[in-house]
C-alpha cells in the first residue's frame, strides 16, 4: 500500500477556528497540520486528545479522530487509547494550566510510565479561557485579575518538571518558528514512549509578548540558545557559550574559554543531570533560553510492556477459556438423584 | 503427636444432627482466621452443604496484636437446606485470644459452643482486651458449652518435627483450630490437607506444619472427647449441577471477562486500589490470557479517564472503586455520558461518608449513584443482590452499556463483595452473545460521518473507533449538535439533546426483566429491597410465613430505569416495607416516584441486617 498523499487541507476540518485573532495557536495548528500532511500516515490513525483551555479546542480543528475531554485529564484518557491500541498515533494537546495545574498528576505519571504519547504543551504563562488569571508558569509578581497585588506563586519550569518526572523525550520550541516546531514534532513522532514538547505560545490578549526575549527580532539574537545534538552550545552570534561549572550550566563569554570546555549538546545522555542543568539556564523566557531537544533517551514504553505481558500470557497459558475460569476455584457436583439426606 | 487422623469408633461421643449451624472464627488479625473460615467453608461446600459466609476484618493491616481493633472474624452458616444468609448469631464461636472473646461473646447464642485458646489468656492480653478479671476463672462464661484448649502449646508440640521454627511455629494454630472444628462438625479432612499442599507447595516445611497442626486439632477433639456432643449437618438438597463457592468480587470480575468474550471485545479495567474493590483488580490482573488489560492508575480520576479512552478506542471499558473514589470519578462519568461512550463503573459500597468504615458494608451510595453528577446526567444503575448475582449483573451492565452507548453504574457492597455462597455454575455456552457493531461506513450525505445520528430503536449513537478510514470525527464534553456532533450553543438543540439522552436511558426499561414477586398477591405486606439485603429479606419473609403471615417480597436489581411493572406491583399492596442499610434512600425514591406511603427499616451500623431484625419489623407490620 502506498502512503497517502496529503496536503495541509486534508487535516483541516469544516469547523470555524475560534481562537482570538493573532493567537499563537493558529501557527501551531498550521505547523501540526503541515507536519502530518508531509508524514503521509493515514489520518485515521491519529488521535488528538485535549483537556480544557484555549489549546484544548485543537482537536476540533484536526481532521483526525479526537476528543475534547475534561480539565487536566487528557494524558489519562490518551493513555487508555495508547494501551489498548498500539496501532494508533496518540497526541495530547494541553496548556500550562491544564497540564501543570489541574492535570499535573497525570502529566508526571504519564511521563514516568513512558506511555507512547506525544504531549504538546502550549505554554502562554496565563489562563486565557477564563480570561486572564495567573498560571503555574506565570512569573512571580505578575499582576492579573486574580492577583491585583502581584502573584506570590512561584512558577514551574516545565522542562525541568518533565525531566524530573523521568521523561524520555523533552523539547522546547516556539509557536512562530514553524520550521523548528515541525522538526520537534518529527523527532517526537519518531521517539518510542512519551515525548513532551513545551511550545512557547503567545497570548496576544492576556499576556502579549511574554516570550519577547526569545522571539523579538533584536532580543532573540542574544537570548535564543539553540540546542543542536553533537554541537558545542554557543549563541549570540558565537559570542556566548555554555559550560558546566560546579554542576551548573553557566553562560560565559566565548572568548574567555577554551573551546574544548564548551558543553557539547547530547540529548541522549542516559543521566538526566546535564539536561536538567540546561533547563535551569533560565527559569523562564527572560534571558538566554535553550530551544530544542533537551533529552531523548530510549527506555521501555509502558503500553508496549503491557501488551508484551498479554502476548506472553496467551502463549504460556493458552487463550482464555471461560469454562475453566469459572471452575478454577474448585467445584462439586450435586447429583439429580440425591435428596440431600 | 499423632500423624494420622483418628478413625476409631467415636461411640464415646454423641452425634447430634442439625439442619443448620452458624460458626464464627475470631482471633487477632494475624491469627489466620480468614483462612481458617475459608477452608472450613470450602470443605463444607465440597461436602454438599448449602452455605453463606460473612468475613469481618479491621481496616488496619496489623493493628497492635491482642487489641480489640485487631480482631478479625469469619462467620459461616452451613445447612442441609437452602439458606440465604450467613446467620444472625453464631452457635459456635472460636476465640483465639481475649480480645476476640470480648468482641464476639455477646453474639454467641445461649448454650452455644465456645472454643477458647487458653494459652493467650495471660495478664497482658486480658488487659489489652479490657478484662478486669480472667473470664476463664469467673462465671462470665456460664451458660455456654466451653471447650478450653491450650492451642499455642499443642500447636508447638504438633509442629516440632516439621522444620518450622521461631515465630513461624504459631502461624499454624489456625489449622489446629480448623482441625478441631473439622472433628466437631464431621467435616471431610482431605480438602483442607490437599489445599495446604498446593498453597504452600514451595515451602514443604510449612505444608508439614499446617497439616500436623490440623491433624493434631482433629485428634485432640477425638481423643480427649473435647465435647460430649459432636454435630453433623447433612448435605443440602441443592438443585443438581456443578457448584463452586464464590465471593462477589471474584464473580464480578469473572462476569466482566465473560461479557468481553461474549461481546468479542478486549476488556480494559482502569482503577486505583481501594477497599473493598481492590480484589476485582487483583482477580482481573491474573487473566491476561483473556486479553484483559488492567491499568493501576495514578489516581481514581486517571482510572476512569483511561477507561474512557479505552472505550473510545473500542474496548469493553470498566472502572471500579468504592464511594470516595466514585466521587472523584464523577466528572469523568459525566464526560462518558456526554460523549455517549460505553463504560461500566463499579461501586463496591462501604460505610461512609468520607473514609467512613472502609471494611464494612453499607448501601448509602444509592442516591449518589443515581444523582451524583453535575448537569442532567441520568445513567443506568444496576445492583447485584448476592455474590453470584454479581456475575450476572456484570454481564448485564456490559450489555446495556454496549447496546445503548452509555455509562452504566453497577453497585455492589462489602457484603456481596466479600461474602460467599455456592453458585450453580452456568453453561458458559448458554450465555448469550452481546452484539457489538462498530460503524464502518459513512452514514451521512456525501460520504460524511455523523457521530450523533441515533439508532431509531435504541437511540444509541454509532461507535466509530479510531483507525476506521473515512469516519474521523471529534467528540467532547461541550454540548453537541444533534446528528452532526458539532459544538452547539443553540438553546433548542440543548433541550433536544438533554431530552434525547434522558429518553435513551429511560427507554432501557423496555429491555430489562420485569420484577418478580415471591409470596403471592394476597399478602398483607410487600417487602421491597435492593442489593445485598436480598438473602436476609428472603430469610425474614420465610420466617414470617412460617409463623403464618402472608408476606410478599420483591427485589430491585435495576434501579435506573426501574422495571416497568414496579408501579403496578407496589400499588397492589396496602403496606410496603423497604429495609435498607442506609437512612432511607430507596424509600425516598419510591415515595417520590409512586406517591406511596412506604415504610423504611434502616440500619447504618457497619454490619448487615440480622434476619431477626427484618422479621421483627415484618411481624410488627402484618
Interface residues (C-beta under 8 A of the other chain):
Chain A: X13 X15 X42 X43 X44 X45 X46 X47 X48 X49 X52 X59 X60 X62 X63 X64 X65 X66 X67 X68 X69 X70 X73 X75 X76 X77 X78 X79 X80 X81 X82 X83 X84 X85 X87 X88 X105 X106 X109 X306 X309 X310 X312 X313 X314 X316 X317 X318 X319 X320 X322 X323 X325 X326 X327 X329 X330 X331 X332 X333 X334 X335 X336 X338 X339 X340 X341
Chain B: X42 X45 X46 X48 X80 X81 X191 X234 X235 X236 X237 X238 X239 X240 X241 X242 X243 X244 X245 X246 X250 X254 X257 X258 X261 X266 X268 X270 X287 X288 X289 X290 X291 X293 X295 X297 X298 X299 X301 X302 X303 X305 X306 X307 X308 X309 X310 X311 X312 X313 X314 X315 X317 X331 X332 X335 X339 X391 X425 X426 X428 X466 X467 X468 X469 X470 X471 X472 X473 X474 X475 X476 X477 X478 X486 X487
